[in-house]
Amino acid sequence: LALVPQLPVELRIAAVELLVTLVESHPKMCLKFNDFTPRLLTALITMMERLGDDQSEWEDAEPADGMCGEEEGSDEDKEADYAAEALDRACAAIEGVGVVALLLPQLERLVG
């Protein structure tokens, strides 16, 4: 559900929140399932990638003083912000077990 772009952002976030809460509550159990952690981290990276690529929009969104206003961002911004936080929480819950090996190829793909 988290990767279906036709679904509302709130539903995609709720689906991932369920998985992140599960890994926070029972990290050892989640690590026993070989595909759980890689699939969760892949979903979170994919959600972070949905952040818009329009640089002029980014420049307009941040005032010259660097202080962000109270305006709410777009759905893509909410999803990317949530995914970044969820990635941090998931990595902390599994205490970094295998995280580098899983994330490095995905990050290389993004850079290259």
CORZI-V585746 format. One record per backbone hydrogen bond with DSSP energy under -1.0 kcal/mol. NH is the residue of the N-H (numbers start at 1). CO is the residue of the C=O. E is the energy in kcal/mol with one decimal. If there is no record, write none. Layout:
nh=(NH | NH)
co=(CO | CO)
e=(E | E)
This chain:
nh=(4 | 7 | 12 | 13 | 14 | 15 | 16 | 17 | 18 | 19 | 20 | 21 | 22 | 23 | 24 | 25 | 26 | 30 | 31 | 32 | 36 | 39 | 40 | 41 | 42 | 43 | 44 | 45 | 46 | 47 | 48 | 49 | 51 | 55 | 58 | 59 | 60 | 61 | 62 | 66 | 78 | 79 | 80 | 81 | 82 | 83 | 84 | 85 | 86 | 87 | 88 | 89 | 90 | 91 | 92 | 93 | 94 | 96 | 97 | 99 | 102 | 103 | 104 | 107 | 108 | 109 | 110 | 111 | 112)
co=(1 | 4 | 8 | 9 | 10 | 11 | 12 | 13 | 14 | 15 | 16 | 17 | 18 | 19 | 20 | 21 | 22 | 26 | 27 | 28 | 33 | 35 | 36 | 37 | 38 | 39 | 40 | 41 | 42 | 43 | 44 | 45 | 48 | 53 | 54 | 55 | 56 | 57 | 58 | 63 | 74 | 75 | 76 | 77 | 78 | 79 | 80 | 81 | 82 | 83 | 84 | 85 | 86 | 87 | 88 | 89 | 90 | 91 | 94 | 96 | 98 | 99 | 100 | 103 | 104 | 105 | 106 | 107 | 108)
e=(-1.3 | -1.6 | -1.9 | -2.8 | -2.1 | -2.1 | -1.9 | -2.6 | -1.8 | -1.3 | -2.9 | -2.7 | -1.8 | -2.4 | -2.2 | -2.2 | -2.8 | -2.1 | -2.2 | -1.0 | -1.1 | -2.1 | -2.4 | -2.7 | -2.2 | -2.2 | -2.3 | -2.4 | -2.4 | -2.2 | -2.0 | -1.8 | -1.2 | -1.1 | -1.4 | -2.4 | -2.2 | -1.5 | -1.1 | -2.1 | -2.4 | -2.5 | -2.6 | -2.8 | -2.6 | -2.6 | -2.2 | -1.9 | -3.0 | -2.6 | -1.8 | -2.3 | -2.8 | -2.5 | -2.1 | -2.1 | -2.1 | -1.9 | -1.8 | -1.3 | -1.4 | -3.1 | -2.6 | -2.7 | -2.6 | -1.9 | -1.7 | -2.1 | -2.8)
